[in-house]
Amino acid sequence: MVILIAGPYRGGTNDDPKLIQQNLDKLEAVALPLFKMGHLPLIGEWIALPLMHLAGSKHIGDSVWDEIQYPVAHRLLEKCDAVLRLEGESKGADNDVRIAKERGLKIYYRLEDIPNEAL
């Protein structure tokens, strides 16, 4: 399955770059286990961050950031089979789950609940 990993990125950080990086590290921490289970993990920031840089974003929350950050996840959801929603307050991740449910995607809240499809 292609699985979007959704959780806090900016949420709860007051835009502190160190805390944002810690949030990204938490998202990325489940990517390799998902891959080893036979899935293709995706994190929206893996695509959004380089695009925002190329588009000239100067800081989190500027108009370029708003134009790209959340729409990337929404487009990724069109290609995903499921979402893994990690703990933590995140309006963006909550919205990802809402969209995924509308599209009939499976929502997981724990890594151990995802089927292991590795050979």
Secondary structure, 3 states (H helix, E strand, C coil): CEEEEECCCCCCCCCCHHHHHHHHHHHHHCHHHHHHCCCEEECHHHHHHHHHHHCCCCCCCCHHHHHHHHHHHHHHHCCCCEEEECCCCCHHHHHHHHHHHHCCCEEECCHHHCCCCCC
